[in-house]
């Protein structure tokens, strides 16, 4: 008998893609990368992942609650939204 493989669980500092649909008003929509903040052990035990969304929308550059995460391969700046 072959043991079933454990499902993949994200770990802190990994970037995962989350589909933000459906959305309302000015909330993010469509798939976006998220930086995982919570450790794998927490995510596995609670089935909950705590993270922050990322975007390349340039209007976020002046937002005081945004951390610039560097440039992607495309040369565009990436922003982590912390609000």
N, C-alpha and C positions, 0 to 999 in steps of 0.2 A: 504494500500500500504506500503510495506517495503522499507525503504531507503537502497540504495546500500552501502555496506561497503566501507570505504575509503581504497585505496591500501596502503600497508605497505611502509614506507619510512625510510631509515636508518638514524640514528642519530650519532653525533660525538662520538668517542671512541668505536663504535660498530665494530665488525669484520664481514665482509661479504665475500662471495666467488665470484670471478670474473673469467670468462673463458677468458684466454689471447690468445686464438686462433682466427684467424690465426696470426702467428708471422713470423718475418723475421730475418735472421741472428742469433745473440746471444740474442735476446729479450726473455723474459719469455714466456713459452708456457703452455698450459693446465690450469686447474683451480688452483687458488692460493687465499689464504686469503688476504684481504686488510683491513687496519685500516682506518676508516672513519674520516676525519679531519673536514669536513664541517658540520654545524649544520642542524638539520632536517628542520627547516624553509627555509633555503637556498635550500636544496635538493628538497623540495616539490615545491617551487616556480619556480625553474629553470630546474627541471628534470635532474640535473647534480649533481654527487657526486664526491667530491674531496677526494682522499685518497692515501695511500702509500701501495705498495705491501709488503707482508711478505714471508719469505722463511726459510727453515732449512738448506740450502746449506752451508756447513762449510767453503767454500772458501771465504765467505763474512765476516768472523770474523775479518780480518785485514783491511777491507774497511773503510776508514775514513768517509764515508757518510752512515754508517749503525748504527742503534741503536739496541742493544740487548734487546729483549723483554721478556727474561726469558726462562724457560724451559717448553716445552709442557708436556702433560701427558706421552709422550713417553720417556722423559728424554733428548731429543735433544733441543739444543738452537734454539730459533726463532729470526730472524733478520728482522728489518723493513728497507727497502731500501729507503733512503731519497735523492737520486740523480735523 
